[in-house]
Amino acid sequence: MIHSPRYTVVLDVCVLYPAPIRDILLSLAAEGLFKAKWSDMIQVEWLRNLLKNRTDLKKEQLNQTVNTMNLAFPDANVENFKELIPSL
């Protein structure tokens, strides 16, 4: 039987910014506990904030993290959602 995650979870800035939480949640998603979702807007925001607060990190390093996330979860990036924001 093919297992399909029952739940879909939007990983927002508050859980993608801290690496330990991001790693735990992405590991759980990789195990099939839920489907991870995010948007380019979310990715840009956590990267911007992390670079602002952690001057020891380089943008290229974090871009590689985003690329790895997108490769590991090719259907995670959500598009065409902006009209839904007011109803959230």
C-alpha positions in Angstrom: 0.0 0.0 0.0 1.3 3.4 -0.9 1.4 5.8 2.1 0.2 9.4 1.5 0.5 11.9 4.3 -2.8 12.8 5.8 -1.9 16.3 6.8 -0.5 19.3 4.9 1.6 21.8 6.9 2.6 25.2 5.9 6.1 25.8 7.2 6.2 29.5 7.9 9.1 31.9 8.7 8.9 31.2 12.5 9.8 27.5 11.9 12.1 27.8 8.9 14.3 30.5 10.5 15.7 28.4 13.4 17.8 25.7 11.9 17.0 23.0 14.6 13.3 23.4 14.2 13.6 23.5 10.4 15.7 20.3 10.4 13.3 18.5 12.7 10.2 19.4 10.7 11.8 18.6 7.3 12.9 15.3 8.7 9.4 14.5 9.8 8.1 15.5 6.4 10.7 13.3 4.7 9.4 10.4 6.8 5.9 11.0 5.4 4.2 12.3 8.6 2.9 15.3 6.7 3.3 17.2 3.4 5.5 20.3 3.8 4.4 23.5 2.0 5.9 26.9 1.8 6.0 29.8 -0.7 8.8 31.9 -2.3 7.6 34.8 -0.1 8.1 32.7 3.0 11.6 31.6 1.8 12.6 35.2 1.1 11.4 36.4 4.5 13.3 33.8 6.6 16.4 34.2 4.6 16.3 38.0 4.8 15.8 37.9 8.6 18.4 35.3 9.2 21.0 37.2 7.2 20.1 40.4 9.1 20.6 38.8 12.5 23.5 36.4 11.6 26.2 38.3 9.9 28.5 35.3 10.1 26.3 33.5 7.5 26.5 34.1 3.8 23.6 34.4 1.4 25.1 31.7 -0.9 25.1 29.2 2.0 21.4 29.9 2.7 20.5 29.8 -0.9 22.0 26.3 -1.1 19.8 25.4 1.9 16.7 26.6 0.0 17.8 24.8 -3.2 18.2 21.6 -1.1 14.8 22.0 0.4 13.2 22.5 -3.0 15.0 19.5 -4.4 14.0 17.3 -1.5 10.3 18.5 -1.6 9.6 19.4 -5.2 5.9 19.9 -4.7 6.3 22.0 -1.5 6.3 25.5 -3.1 2.8 27.0 -3.2 1.9 29.5 -5.9 -1.2 31.6 -6.7 -2.2 31.9 -3.1 -2.1 35.7 -2.5 -5.9 36.1 -3.1 -6.4 33.8 -0.1 -4.4 35.8 2.4 -7.2 38.2 3.5 -9.3 35.2 4.5 -6.7 33.7 6.7 
